[in-house]
Structure formats: C-alpha cells, structure tokens
Amino acid sequence: MGRAYQVRKAAMEKTAAAKTKVYSRFGREIYVAAKEGVPDPEMNTSLKRVIERAKKAQVPADIIKRAIDKAKSGAADNFVSVTYEGFGPGASTVIVECSTDNTNRAFTDVRNAFSKSNSKIGVQGSVSHSYDHVALVGVKGFSEDQVLEALLMAGVDVSNVEMEDDMVMIYGEPNVLKAIKDALYSLNNDIDFEVDEVTYIAPEMIKLEGDDLNYFNRLIDMLNASDDVQNVYHNVDLEA
C-alpha cells in the first residue's frame, strides 16, 4: 500500500498547478475549516491540521492569516464539498474532490474535463468503491516497533504499519487520524508529521502510453485548472 501512496504522491506533484493555485486551494480549505468550527487552530483540530499541511506546502503565513481573518469577519461565502468520479483513458480511474460555492459550476468544469479527454464521468461510488479511503500518517526518526508500541498503548486500531525508505507509514480508517497522531505524540511532543491526511489510494497502479497518456494528462490539467477542484486521485503511475 505504501508504494501506491508514493506513486500517487509523485504523480500529483508532477501534475500540480502553479504555486498561486496551490495557495488559493489552501486558502479556501483553511477558510472552510475555520468557518465550520472555531477560527483558532488550538481549539479546532481540523483547522490546525490544514494549517500544518499548508506550511509544509510553503504557503506564506499572510495567506493563512487572511483566510482565518476572513472566517472571523463573518464573510458570507458558503462552500460545500462535493466528490465526482469517473473513468479516464485506458483503464484509468479518477476521483475528484471539490470545494465550491457553486455546485453547477464545479460539475460543469469536471464534466468538461472528462468529456474533452476521451473520458467518462461516472455515478457516485462507481470508482471509489475500489479505492482504499484511509487516514495516512508518516513519521521519520522512529522504528516500526516504536510506532506500533505507541499505538498499542493508546489503544488505537490501525490497518497497517510499514517502513518505507526512512519513514514509518501508518494506515487506518479516516476517523482515527487524530487518534493516530495523538498516540505518536507520546514518542515526541514536537514530532513532525511528514504525511498527515485522509486520502484515496488505488489498489493497483497502471501505466498509460500514447494517446491514452496524452488524453489522461489533458484530463488532469483541465481538472487542476478549475478553482473548485481541491484534490485529484487516480490509479496512473506517472513516474518517469
């Protein structure tokens, strides 16, 4: 499972939009997290987690602050989360997570991306049922045994713990993300989480070539161009 994560991560890095796009997406995610709870990361674990991820992505502090201040001001933007699924070129499959204040616009953007790239948008569950929806945490500087002991002592049930290169990867149900992190704090109060997310992981990765690869790259580029698209998950190995 770890290998699948690394391939997906590398693929997303290769197809990521420009920095300004990344900043915009994190700004929206921070705003939504602050709006849905208390606009204080020390009292809002969801907000704290988003801010930690934003900092790892080198999002400037002023962008983070502006997003939180916007939530504090009572701005009327109402964003909702929607997920679309579909079948790309060849045997590829794609899951698209959006955060939008206009679901008609979001659907139109996603549908156009599929229709213009020899792909087909599907119904809910048509693709995601074959993916693992997991909480994923990665830490360095500890052994598998140390991590397993910390999880056991805290009574946290996870599905897998494995060493990948120099990082221990922990997989569990999406609702145990916070519990996993809390358990690991017993190893070090200042622990730095290399990976900290709820994600979709494809059971198997595939290779595309020729026209299929070209169409797939067009699909990803068009999805990334939409302001409403937050995350794109797929089963294509894009590593060179």
Number of C-alpha atoms within 10 A of each C-alpha: 15 18 11 17 18 15 19 24 17 16 19 17 11 11 15 17 16 10 12 10 16 18 19 17 20 23 22 20 22 28 26 24 24 25 23 14 15 17 22 14 18 10 11 15 16 19 25 18 16 22 22 16 18 22 13 12 13 12 20 11 11 9 16 21 15 14 22 24 15 19 22 15 9 9 11 9 13 11 19 12 14 16 18 22 24 23 19 25 21 18 13 21 27 25 24 19 16 25 22 21 14 12 16 9 14 22 18 11 18 23 18 17 24 27 13 13 20 17 23 18 21 17 9 13 14 15 20 20 9 14 19 16 17 21 23 25 23 21 21 17 10 14 15 15 12 14 22 19 15 19 21 13 11 15 12 17 14 19 10 13 20 18 16 13 8 12 18 23 23 27 24 22 15 14 11 18 21 17 17 25 19 16 20 24 14 15 14 9 9 9 14 14 16 14 18 21 17 18 16 22 25 23 12 13 19 14 14 17 11 7 13 19 18 13 21 25 16 17 24 23 15 18 25 23 16 16 18 26 23 23 18 22 22 25 24 24 19 20 12 5
